[in-house]
C-alpha cells in the first residue's frame, strides 16, 4: 500500500524583501524541547532550519515575516510530499505537527516458506524446528569459527534450513529447541547447497544476532504444523535409488548386531551397529548406525529385540550405499524414531499391524546379504539340515551359501577349549587383529602378526557344535558373536570358570535349546584338501508363537501340493545333460538340478526330473515330486 506522508513541515517563516524562498521548511520543527536547545537562527526562527522569528530578536536583515502565506505550507512553512511505502509493523512514524506517534503494534503477516525468495526485503515465517544440529567449530588458514543449523517446517509443508555463524551461533543456540514453533524474520536468503541439503526449498536462511526469533504457541486444526515431514521410500524401491542419495524409510526391526568399535582414518575411534528392518513391501535391508546413534538408540533397540519385542523404526535422511548388496547408513544429521506415535509417523500403526498379522511370517527378500556374503540381494532361505547335503551346497566350489535352519544344540565340543587368547590390537582398517597370541610364560602374550606384546589378551570364542533338527544332525563352527549368544556368557567370563563345576553346569544349560541359526556353507582348504564347512553367522531364540504359525502355513502348502521348504533355485549356467530323479519315475535329457539318486529327508524334496523347465506338474514337467513322486518325464 502507498500513502502520502508530510516529511517536511512547519518553519520557513521569514523570507521577505528580495528573498523569494524565505526560510527553509524544517522537519516538523522537532519536539518542543529540542527547539529550545537549538541556537538562534539569524535567518529566521529559533529552529536553524526554519520557523518564525523568536521573541525579542532583532529583525532579520534579509526579511522575514512579510511573505504571503506559502501555498505549499500548511501553517507557514514549506510543505513537501513524497510517496512512501508503508512502514513495517513496530516502527515509529512522525506526525505533521512534530514528534513521534504511538508504535504500530499490528501483527506481522506470516508468509509460507515456499514463497520466500532473495528479492524480498521483509518477510516473516512461522515454523517448527524439526532438526537441530550441534554447534561445530572449524579452524583453517582464514581463521576459526563456529556454526550450527536447524531445519524448519511450516503448516503448508514448506521446509528450509537456517544457519548461524559465530556470534549468531552464540545468540541463538540456547534459544532454539527441537520441536518448538517460532516466528522468524530479519534473515537473509541465499541459494542452498543441494549436495548437503535435501529440503524442498531452493534457499537457506542466514541468521545474524540481530534477527528476530520468537517462540510462539501452536495453532490447532488445519493450521497445525507436523512434527516431521516424511517422504517414506519403500525398501523395495531403495534398490532403484542412486548411490549417495538420502531417503526416509520405516519398517520393523528384525535383527540387531552387537556394537563394534571402529578406528577412523583420522585416528579417532567410533562405534557402529548394524540392524535389519523389513517393511510391508516384504523387502529387508541393513541399516548401519554410527556413533551416538549406535550406542543410544541402537542399545535401546537391541534390548527390545532381545526381550522379544520388534519395534517399528523410522529413519529420516539415511544414505543409500552398496556393500554386500544395497544398504543404508546414517549420517550425523539423520533422525531415528523408535516406535513412533501416529502424530510423528502416520504409517506407524499400519506397519505394526502388517508385521503382527503376516509380516513376521513372510520370508521376504533381502537387499543386503549377511556379512561375508557376496551381494545379489537374495533372501536367506529356510531349509532343513538334510538339504545342506542333499542339495550339494558348496560342493561345486561356488558360494558361500547363506541359509537358515531351526535347530537344537545336541552337543558342545570343549576338548580343545571353547576360547582362545586373541590380539586386542586395532589395525589401520579399524578392525581388531584377533590373531591367536602366544603365551610367553611371564604374564606376557605375543602376537606374531602385529609383533606386539600384551599383558591381557582379548578372549574369543571358537568351538564346534553338533546341532540337529527333524531330518539329521550337522556339525557347525561358532565364533565370538554367536558363541556369546549360545553360551550366555562372554568369552572372558567363561574363561574364568575353567576347572570349576560352573563350567560343566553352563555347558549343560546351553544344550537342547532351540535356535533359529543363520548358517554359512562354503568350501574351505585344510591340509591341502578342500572340504565343506558350515559356520554360525547368527543365532536367535525361537519365538514359538511365530514357529507355530509357520508350521500351520507349511501344512497348508502341503495340502496345496506346494513345497514348504523350496529347493535352491537353478543358476543361469546350470548344467545341461542327462538327469535322473529319485523316486517312482525317471526323466531323461534336459535340465538337471539335483544329482541322480540323492536321498532327501525333506518330505517335500524329490530329485528333479530330466528335461523341461521346473514346473509344479508331475508329468513331463521335470519337477522333483513330493515325498518321492520322483522325476517327471522328459
N, C-alpha and C positions, 0 to 999 in steps of 0.2 A: 504494500500500500504506500501511497505517497501523500504527504501533506505539506502545507506551506507553514513555515515557521520563521518568525522575525528573529534573526540573529543579531541585528543591529537596530538599536532603538534609542530614544531619548537623546539629548545632547544636541550639539550643533550650536544653538544659541546665537552668538554674535554673527559677524559677517556683514555688517552694514558698510556703507561707503562704497568703495570701488570693488570690494571683495565679493564676487558673486556666489562664493561657495560657503562662506561663513565657517563656523567651527565644524569639525568633522564629527559625525554622529558616533557616539560611543556605544559599547555593547551593553545595552540596558542599564548603563551607568553603574553596574555592580551593586552589591548590597550597600546600604547607607553607611555602615561602619567602615567599609573600605573607602568610601568617598572622603570621609573626614581625614583619612590618613594620607591622602594624595596632596602634593604641593600645589600651590596656586597656579593656575594656567593663565598666563598673560594674554592668551589668545581667546579667552572666553571660557568661563566656568571653572569651578574647583576641580572638576574631572579633567585631566590633561587631554582627554580625547573628546571633549565637548561638554556641553551643559551650560546653563545660563550663568551669567556673571554672579559671583558670590557677593554677599552683602559687604558694604564699606570698602569695595575695591575701586581703585582708580579706573576711569573709563578706558576702554580698550582703544588704543590709537588706531587700530585697524577696523574700528567699527564694532558693531555688536548690538544686538537688540533691536536694530532698525529694520531688519529684513522682514518682509511679509511672511506669513506662515508658509512653511515648506510643504508643498503639496504631496511630497512623498513621506512626510513625517506624520506620525500620529501623536502629536503633542509637542512639537517644537524641534524635532531633530530629524536627521536623515533616516529614512526607513528603507530597508533593503530586504528583498525577498529571495529566498533560494529554495529550490526543490530538493528535499532530503528524503532519504528512505527512512522508514520507521525505525526508531531506536529499539534495540533489543530490550527484553524484559530485565528489570533490575538496574537500568541506567538512570542517572539524573538528567533532567531537562531544565531549561531556563524559560521563565515566562517573560513577557514583553515589558513588564514593569520593573524587572530586575530581581535577582535571587533565584535559588533553585526551588523547583516544585517538589512535591512528595515523590518517593521512589515508586517506580512501576512494578508492582508485585504480581503481574499477570503470569500464570504458569507457562513454561516453555512448551512449544509444540514438539511432541516426540515424533521422530521420523523412523520409518522402517530401515533396518540395516541394508537391505537390498538397494535402497535408493541413494545411498551415500556415494559421493564422487569427489575428487580433489578440487572441483571448481566451486564447491560450496564453502563459504567462509564461516557460516554459523550453522551448527546442527546440534541436535540433542537426540540421544538414543536411550532406550530403556531395555536392559538385557540382563540375563542371568549368567553368572560365571560357571561354565561347565568344566573348565580345566584350568589349573594354576600350576605353573612350573616354579621350582625353587630358584632363588637368586643364584646366578652363576657369575663367576669372576673370570677375567681374562687378563693376560699380560703379553704384550708384543712390542715390536720396535716403536710403535706410535704411542705407547703408554699403557696404563692399566685402566680397568673399568669394571663395571658390573651391570647385569641386565636380568630382568625377569619378564615373563609374558603371561597372559591369561586369555582364554578364549571366551567369547560372548555369544549368547543365543537369545534372540528376541521372540515375541509371540508369533511372528509370521514365518518362523523357521530360518531367518537370516542369521548367518554366522560371520564373525570377524575376530581377528586376533589383535590385542592391544599389547604394545611393548613399551617398557620403561627402562631407561638407562640412567646410571649413576645417581644424581640427586633425586630424580623422579622415582627410581627404584627404592631409595630410602623412604621417600614420601608415601608411596602407595602400597608397598609390600605389606606393611602391617594393617592396612585398611581393607584390602581385597581379601574376601573369604570365599572359599569354594561353596557353590550352591546358592549364594545370595544374589539379590537383584539390585541393580544400581542404575541411577541416572548419570549419564556421562556426556560431557560436552567440552568444547575448547581444546580438542585434539587436532592433530594434523593427519591427513590421509595420504598414503603413498601406495604404489603398486606392491603387491605381495610377492614374495619369492616362492614360486609354485613348487619347487623341489622340496621345500620344507613346510609347506602349508597347504593342506588339502581341504580347507574350509570353502564354503560356497560363495564367499565374497572375493572380488578381484583385488581388494585393497587391505591394508593393515592400518591400524591406528597407532600413531606415536603420541604418547602422553608425556607432557612435561610436569614439573612440580606445580605449575600454576594452573593446571587443568581443573575442571570441575568434576568431582566424583562424589556422589551422594547415595547412600543406601536408601532404599525405598521399600514400601510394602508391596506385596504381590497382588495382582488383580486376579479375581476369580473368574470362573466360567470360561467363555470363549477367548478371553484375553489372557488367560494364564499361559505361562511360559513353561515348556517341557524341561525336564531335568537333564536329558541328553538327547541330542539329535542323531538318531541311529540311521545308518544305511547298511542294513544287515545283508551280507552276501552268503548265500547257501554254500556249504562246504563243497558240494558237488561242482559249484561254479568256480571255486578257487583255482582249480587246475587250468582254467581258461584265462586267468588274470596274468598280466605281465609281471615278471620278477621285479621286486623292489617296490611295487605299489602297496598302498595301505588300504586295508579293508576292515570292516566290522563283522565279527562272527559271534554266534551264540549257539551253544549246544550243551550236552550233558557230559560231565567228566566221567570217563570210563577207567582210565589208569593214571597213576601218578608215579613218577620215578623219584628216586632219592635225590637229595641235594648234592651237587657236585661242585667242588672248588675249581676255579679256572684262573690261570695266570694270563693276563692280557699282555699285548705286545709292549705296552709302555711300562711294564714291570709291576703294575698293581694287580691285586688279586680280587676276584669277584666270585659270585656263585651263580649257578644256573640249575634249573629243574625243568624236566620235560613232562608234559601231561598230554593225554589224548582225549579229544572231545568228539562227540558224534551228534549230528543234528537230524531233523526229520527227512532230509534228503537221503538218509541211510548211508552217508559217507562219513568217514572219520579222518582226522588229521592230527598231527603232533604240533603242539604249541610249546615253544621254549620260553620260559620265564627267566629274567635276569635280575641280579642284584636284589633290591628290597622286595621286588615282586615275587621272586623265588622264595625268599625267606619268610615274608609276611603272609601274603595271600596264598603262596604255594604251600606253606606249612599248614594253614587252615584247611586247604583243600585236601591235603594228604591225610589229616586227622579225620575228616569227614568220610573219605573213601575207605580208610582202614576200618572205620566203625560200620561200614556197610551202606553209608549214605552217599549217593552220587549226585552232587549238586549241579544246578544249572550255572554255567559260566558264560558271561558275555564279556567280550574284549573289544574295545574300540581302538582303532588305529594300530593294527598289528601288521607287520611287514611280511609279504609273501616271499618265500625263499625256496631253494631247491637243494635238498640233501637227503639222500635215500628216498627220492620222490619229492613231492611238494610238502613244504612245511611252513609254519608260521612262527615269527619271532617277535617278541615285544620290544618296544623302544622305551626310552625314558619318558616319553610323552604318552605312552599307551595307558589306557584305563581298564581296570579289571573290576567286574561286579560279580560277586559270588551270591547265588540265589537271589537275584534282584527282584524287588517288588514290582507289581504291574505298572506303578506310576513311573518307574525308572525304565523298565523294558516291557512294553505291552505284550510281547510274544512269550513272556516267561511262562505263563500258565499253560499255553498251548504246547510248548516244548516239554514241560513237566508231564503233562497228561499223555503226550505221544510216547515218551520213554517208559512211563509206568505201565501203559496198556500193551504196547507192542515193541517199542524201540529196543528195550533191553534184550529181547529175544532174537532180534534181527542180526544176522552175521554182518551185513553191510560190506562196504568197500573201503579199504584204507588207502589214502593218498600218500601216506608215509609208511615205509617199511620199517620194521624193528631195527634197532641199532645193529650194524654189521651187515644188514641186508643190502641188496642191490636194486633199489628203485623199482619201477614198474607199477607201483600203486595197487598191487593186488592184495586182497583181504587175506587175513590169517585163517586158514581152512581148519575146521574142526574135523578130526579124524580119530579113529581108534588106533591103538598101538600096533595092532597087527598090520594096518595099512602101511606103516613105515617100511616094512619089508615086502609086503605083497605088491605095493606099487613101485618098489625098487627106487625109493627116493635116494638120490645122490649116487646110485650105483653106476650111472653113466659119467660120473665126474662133474656133472653140472650142479649148480647150487650156489650157495646154500639154499635149502628149502625151509620155510618157516611154517609150522603147523601148531595146532593147539589140541590138547587132549585132557580129558578129565580122568585123573589117576589117583591112586593111593600109594603112599610110601610103604614098600614091603620090607625094605632093609637099608641100613646106612653103613657103609664100609668105613671103619676107622682104623684099619690095620696099619696104615702109614700116617695116622693122624688126620684131623679134619682141616687143619690150617697150616700156613707156612709164614715165616717172617719175611714180609715184603719191604722193599726200599721205599721210604717216605718222600724221596726227592721229587719235586715238581719240575718237570722238564720244560724246555723252551716252548713247546707246543701247548703248555698248560695242563698236561696230563701227568698223573703220578707214575713214577717209574715202575713200581710193583715187582721188580726183579727180586728173586729169592736171595736173601742175604746169607752170608757165610759167618758162622759163629767163630770169632777169634779166640774164645775161651777166657777172655779177661773182661767180660762185660761189654765188649765192642763187637759190632756187626759190620761187615764189609760188603759193599756192592761191587761186583765185578764189572757191571755195565757203567755205572757212574764213577767208579773208582773213589768212592767216598766211604767214610766210616761213621756209623751211627751208634748212639748209646741205646736207643729204643727203637725196635722195628715196628712196622705197621702190620699187625697180624691180619691175614686174609684167608678166607675160606677157600678150600679146593678139595672136594671129596666126591665120591661116586655114590649114586643111589640106585636101588632096584625098585622100579615102580611097576604097577600092574593096573589093568582095567579088566573089563568083562571078556577080553579076547586073548590077552597074553601078557607076558612080562617084558620089561625092557630096561637096559642099563643106560643111565644118563650121568653126565658130569655136571657139577654145580660149582659156581664161583660165589664171590662175596655177596653181591647184591641179592641173589635168590637164596643163598645159604642163610643169611640173617633172617629172612622171612620164614624159611622152613624150620630152622633150629629154634628160633625165637630169641636168640641172644647174639650180640655182636661177637666177632671172632676173638677179640681180646678178652671179653668176658668169659667165653667158652674156654679159652686157653688157661685161664686162672682156675678152672675146675678140674684140670688134669690130676689123675691119681686120687680122685675123691669119688664118693658114692654119687654125688650130684651129677657127675659126668654121665654115668650109666642111666640115671633117672631122666636126665634131659633128653638123651637119645631115645629112650623108650617112649617118652611122651610125644616125641616127634613122629613116631611111626603110626601107620594105618590111618592117618588123617587124609581127607580127600582134598585135592587141589585142582584148580584149573592151571595147567602148565603150558606156557608158550615155549615150544622146542625149536631148536635149530639143528637141522640134519645136514651134514656135509661130509666130504672126503678129507681125511687127514693122513699125513705121512708119519709112519712110525717104523724106525729102523729100516728105512728104505722101502717099506711096503705101504701101499695105500689101503686104508681101512675106513669103514663108515663110523662116524662119531655123532653122538647126539648130546647137546648141552641144553641146560635150562636157562632160557633168556629171562623168564619172568614167572612167578608163582603167585596166584591169587586164591584166597579162600573161596570155597564154593558157596554160592547163595542157593540154598536148597529149594526155595520157592521158585527161583528162576530155573533151576535144573529140572524141577518137576514140570514146569510149563514146556520146557524144551523136549522132554520125553513125550508129553502128550502131543506136541506138534510132530515129533518123529513118528508116532503111531498113526497119526492122521495121514502123513505122507505115505506110509506103507500101505494104508488102505487105498490110496490113490495110485498105487504102483509107482511111487516116486522113492528115490533113494535119500534117506535122512543123512547119510554120510557120502556126499557126492565124491566120486574119484577125481583125481587130478585131471585138469583139462589138458587135452593134447597140445603139444607145442607145434608151431607152424612147420618146423622141419622134422616132424615125426616120421619115423621110418616107414617106407612103403615096402610091401612084400607079403609073403605068406604068413598068415596068423592063424592061431588055433585057440579057441576059448575053452576054458574048463567048464564042464557041466554036462548037460544031456545032449548037446549038439556040437557041431564043429563047423567053423566057417573057413573058407579058403580065399586067399588072394585079396589084397587091398590094404586097408588102413588098420595097423596094429598098434595098440597102446600097451597092453599087458602081455608079459611073456606067457608062452603056452604052458598050460599045466600048473600055473602058480596057484596055491591054495589061498583061501580067503576066510578069515574068521568073521568078517563083516557079513551079517545076514543079507545085506543088500549089495554085496560085491561079487560079481562073477567075472570071468575073463571076457575081454572084448572079442566079439566075433570078427572074422576077417571080412573085408570088403564093405564098401559103403561108408557113409559118414555116420557118426554116432547118433542114433535116434532112439527115442523111447518106444520102440516097437520090437517085437520078438522076431518075426520072420523077415529075413532079408535086410535087417537094419543095422547089423553089426554092433548091437549093444549087449554088454555083459549082463546076463539076466539076474533076477532077484533070487538070491539063495540057491543058485545052481541051475538056472534056466539055461546057462551056457551061451555060447556064441551063436549069433544069428547066422543065417546062410549068407553067402556072398552076394 
